[in-house]
Amino acid sequence: MNRVLKQERDIEFSAKPLETSRFEVAGIRMAYVFYEDGLAVNVMYTIDDPKKRAVGFKLSEGMEVPKELEERFKFAGRSPSSPARSGARSSWSKRVLARPPAR
């Protein structure tokens, strides 16, 4: 996953990875990395076309957008400068990567 993020998205995180998971379901491979700062990153791709990938980012509740992502991506449900919303029903926020901003 680090190779995909660095080579394809030019992203390297300063936070330390704590846990990883890799599995396959119905011809789709998925990999997750959970970082010490609360960030979770996932990469999904099909076995038939491994060059076509989807990358997602999820922030834990109360977490600020990491500096590596704040200028490059928009997160659903909040602007980059607004504080995290409180009152979520789970420990994970519902903010996930929407799309990279148009350049």
PyMOL commands that set and color helices and strands:
alter all, ss='L'
color gray80, all
select helices_A, chain A and resi 2-9+67-70
alter helices_A, ss='H'
color red, helices_A
select strands_A, chain A and resi 17-25+28-35+39-46+53-60+74-75+92-99
alter strands_A, ss='S'
color yellow, strands_A
deselect
rebuild
show_as cartoon
